[in-house]
Structures are given as C-alpha cells and as structure tokens.
Amino acid sequence: NMPYDWQTRLPQWRMSSLNGHNPLMLKDTVEYGSRFQAFNNRQFEALTKPDSPLLNLAGVGYFITNQDQLANFQVANREDVNLFYNARAFPRFFLVDSVKGVADSKAALDAIESGAVDPAKTVLVSHDEAFALHPAGLGGVVKVVSYQPNEIRLDVSAAADTVLVGTEVYWPDWRVEIDGRPGRLLRADAIFRAVAVPAGRHQVRMWISPVSLYWGMALTALGLLATCLLLI
C-alpha cells in the first residue's frame, strides 16, 4: 500500500522484493506471490496471508508500509513510514535434509502452504529429478562469498552429501558449477533453485548465461550489416 515512487525505486536500490511495479514480472513469481498477497495487473498490493509459509520461504524479512500495525510482525522502526521485521524469514541459501518429488509447481505450492512439507527440511523438485538427489541429513554451513545480480559465489561445508537450496528465482539460463566443474541446477519449491553438493567443503558458483540475448544480439548485428550493404 505504498505510493508508486516507492515501488519503482526498489530496482534502483538493488533490493530484492516481492512487491514493486514490474510489467515484466515472471508468471511463476505472480503465481507464487499471489498465494499470500493481492495481485493487481502488474504489481502486488495488500498482504492477505501474513502467516503463509511461502512468504517466509521467500526470505521476506521486512515490510515497509504506512500502516501502524501489520499482523504479528515486530516493529523495527517508526517514521513517516513504518518498518516491520519478520523473524521467521528463511535465509537466502540453506541446506535441507530430504527431497520429495511433486507433479508440478502448483503441487509444490499446495504442499508448502498447507504445512504438509516443511521447506526448511525438505526440498520439492519434479519426480524425475528427485531420484538424482540423496542428502544424508547431517546439516552443514553455507556462507555467501559474493552476491551480484548476474553471479553468486557460495562456500558450502557439509559432513555428508547434501542439497543446497537458493531462494533465487529459477530460470533455464542460470548455470552452476561446483569447484569449477559443471553441476545441474534444478527448479525447487515451485520457483527457486537447488543443486546437489557432495560431502566436504566446496565452492559453488551460480551465474547467468542468457543464450536468447546473445542470439538476439547476433541477429541484430546481421540485420544492421545487411541494411548497410543494401544502402551501399
């Protein structure tokens, strides 16, 4: 319920958000966010289910609002607008104990939202991909080494084979490597990412390689070249 200028500033500030005025918002993001907030055309508005596990999984740690009270969230600061803190928000990257296969994204959202699955312990992937993941459930530590819009570097330590979950939006052009060797990045918990990490200490790198963008640039260059030749 904030004015329009607040919503458009978020990308300028490089703040991860589940709100904002975004005509290019992915349909996956709309489907996910609509489970706990009202969606209007191309932006989220009012928070409708503040107790949703999906909101916590997405790592929403703070709310900026002109409301004096917001559900049971703690007040972090009061000024012209109020800042509320969500103590139940998940970290951006974490390790899970088990894996479960689901039919599709809707089934994953239903399972998490209903409480049938605890996303802090179990990651949901497609049935086919579930067979490739074998976490031993001994826990571990994830440290963020570098976090940039197009590249993320993590340090992962685990006593046994584990699964790293990142609540960053999944997209096919994202790549992953472990200690310099290619890995397989999976769609997890409907719209996020997961990758199997072996026991021990490893360096995990995620980066985006937008193949469609490169093809578009190449075709544009060829079109400009053809235009120049025609003019000549």
C-alpha positions in Angstrom: 0.0 0.0 0.0 2.9 2.4 -0.7 3.0 5.2 -3.2 4.1 4.4 -6.8 7.5 6.0 -6.4 8.5 3.6 -3.6 7.7 0.6 -5.8 9.8 1.9 -8.7 12.8 2.7 -6.5 13.4 -0.9 -5.4 15.3 -2.0 -8.6 17.4 1.2 -8.4 18.4 0.3 -4.9 19.1 -3.3 -5.9 16.7 -4.5 -3.2 15.2 -8.0 -3.7 11.5 -7.6 -3.4 8.2 -9.5 -3.8 6.4 -6.2 -4.5 7.1 -3.4 -6.9 5.7 -2.2 -10.2 7.0 -4.7 -12.8 5.3 -5.2 -16.2 7.9 -8.0 -16.9 7.2 -10.0 -13.8 7.5 -13.7 -14.4 4.3 -15.7 -14.3 5.9 -18.1 -11.8 6.6 -15.1 -9.5 3.0 -14.0 -9.8 1.6 -17.5 -9.1 3.9 -17.7 -6.0 3.2 -14.2 -4.6 -0.5 -14.4 -5.2 -0.8 -17.1 -2.6 -0.3 -14.5 0.2 -0.9 -11.1 -1.3 -3.3 -9.4 -3.7 -2.1 -9.0 -7.3 -3.4 -6.2 -9.5 -2.4 -6.1 -13.1 1.4 -6.0 -12.8 2.1 -5.4 -9.1 1.4 -6.9 -5.7 -0.6 -4.8 -3.3 -2.1 -5.8 0.1 -0.7 -8.6 2.2 -3.6 -11.1 2.6 -2.0 -14.1 4.4 0.8 -12.8 6.6 1.2 -16.2 8.2 1.9 -18.1 4.9 4.9 -20.4 5.0 5.5 -19.3 1.4 6.2 -15.8 2.5 8.8 -17.0 5.0 10.4 -19.3 2.5 10.8 -16.5 0.0 13.0 -14.7 2.6 10.8 -11.7 3.1 12.4 -10.3 6.2 11.0 -6.7 6.2 7.8 -4.9 5.3 7.7 -1.2 4.5 4.2 0.2 5.0 2.2 3.2 6.1 0.1 1.0 8.4 0.5 1.4 12.1 0.2 -2.4 12.7 0.9 -5.4 10.5 -0.4 -8.8 11.7 2.0 -10.1 14.4 5.2 -8.7 12.9 7.6 -6.8 15.1 8.1 -3.1 14.6 11.7 -2.4 13.6 11.3 1.4 13.0 8.6 4.1 13.0 8.9 7.2 11.0 6.9 8.6 8.0 6.5 5.0 7.0 6.9 2.0 9.3 9.3 -0.9 9.0 8.2 -4.3 10.3 10.5 -7.3 10.9 9.7 -10.9 10.0 11.7 -13.2 12.4 10.5 -16.3 10.5 12.1 -15.4 7.2 14.4 -18.0 5.7 18.0 -17.2 4.8 18.7 -16.8 1.1 20.7 -20.0 0.9 20.4 -23.1 3.1 20.8 -26.9 3.2 18.0 -29.4 3.5 17.7 -33.0 5.0 15.5 -34.6 2.4 14.0 -34.5 -1.1 10.4 -35.1 -2.3 9.1 -35.3 -5.8 6.0 -33.4 -6.9 4.0 -33.3 -10.1 4.3 -29.6 -10.8 4.7 -26.2 -9.3 1.1 -26.0 -8.1 1.5 -29.2 -6.2 4.7 -27.8 -4.6 3.0 -24.6 -3.5 0.0 -26.5 -2.1 2.2 -28.8 -0.1 4.2 -26.0 1.5 1.2 -23.7 2.0 -0.8 -26.5 3.7 2.1 -27.4 6.0 2.3 -30.9 4.6 6.0 -30.2 3.9 8.5 -28.2 5.9 10.6 -26.4 3.3 13.4 -25.9 6.0 13.9 -29.6 6.0 12.6 -30.9 2.6 13.0 -29.6 -0.9 10.4 -30.2 -3.5 11.5 -31.0 -7.1 10.0 -32.9 -10.0 9.6 -36.7 -9.7 12.4 -37.3 -12.2 14.8 -35.0 -10.5 14.1 -36.3 -7.0 16.0 -39.6 -7.9 19.2 -37.7 -8.5 19.3 -36.1 -5.0 20.5 -38.1 -2.0 21.0 -35.8 1.0 22.2 -37.6 4.2 20.6 -35.1 6.5 23.7 -34.3 8.6 23.5 -30.5 8.1 26.2 -28.1 7.2 27.1 -24.4 6.7 26.6 -22.1 3.8 28.5 -18.8 3.5 27.9 -16.2 0.8 31.2 -15.2 -0.7 29.9 -12.9 -3.4 26.4 -11.8 -4.3 25.9 -9.9 -7.6 22.9 -9.7 -10.0 24.5 -12.0 -12.6 26.8 -14.2 -10.4 26.6 -15.7 -6.9 29.5 -17.5 -5.1 29.0 -19.6 -2.1 31.2 -21.6 0.3 29.4 -24.9 1.4 30.6 -27.2 4.1 28.7 -30.4 4.9 29.6 -33.7 6.7 27.7 -35.7 4.1 26.1 -35.3 0.7 23.5 -32.5 0.9 21.2 -30.3 -1.2 21.7 -26.6 -1.4 18.5 -24.5 -1.8 18.6 -20.9 -3.0 15.5 -18.8 -2.9 16.5 -17.1 -6.1 14.1 -17.3 -9.0 14.8 -20.3 -11.3 15.5 -19.6 -14.9 16.9 -22.0 -17.5 19.7 -19.7 -18.5 21.3 -19.9 -15.0 24.3 -22.2 -14.7 26.0 -23.8 -11.7 29.4 -25.2 -11.1 31.0 -26.9 -8.0 34.7 -26.4 -7.6 34.9 -25.4 -11.2 33.0 -28.5 -12.5 29.6 -28.2 -14.1 26.6 -29.1 -11.9 22.9 -29.4 -12.5 20.7 -26.6 -11.3 17.1 -27.8 -10.5 13.8 -26.0 -10.1 12.9 -26.3 -6.4 9.9 -25.4 -4.3 8.0 -24.2 -7.4 10.1 -21.2 -8.4 13.5 -21.5 -6.7 16.8 -23.3 -7.2 18.5 -26.4 -5.8 21.8 -28.2 -6.5 23.3 -31.4 -5.1 26.5 -30.8 -3.2 28.8 -33.7 -2.1 30.2 -34.1 1.3 33.1 -31.8 2.3 33.9 -28.2 1.7 33.1 -26.8 -1.8 32.9 -23.6 -3.8 29.6 -23.2 -5.6 29.2 -20.6 -8.3 25.9 -19.7 -10.0 25.9 -17.4 -13.0 23.5 -16.5 -15.8 24.3 -17.1 -19.5 21.4 -15.6 -21.4 21.6 -17.6 -24.7 18.5 -15.9 -26.1 20.0 -12.5 -25.5 23.2 -13.5 -27.3 21.2 -14.8 -30.3 19.2 -11.6 -30.4 22.4 -9.5 -30.4 23.9 -11.7 -33.2 20.7 -11.4 -35.3 20.6 -7.6 -34.7 24.2 -7.3 -35.9 23.5 -9.3 -39.0 20.4 -7.2 -39.7 22.4 -4.0 -39.3 25.1 -5.4 -41.6 22.5 -6.3 -44.2 21.0 -2.8 -44.0 24.4 -1.2 -44.6 25.1 -3.5 -47.6 21.7 -2.5 -49.1 22.4 1.2 -48.6 25.8 0.8 -50.2 
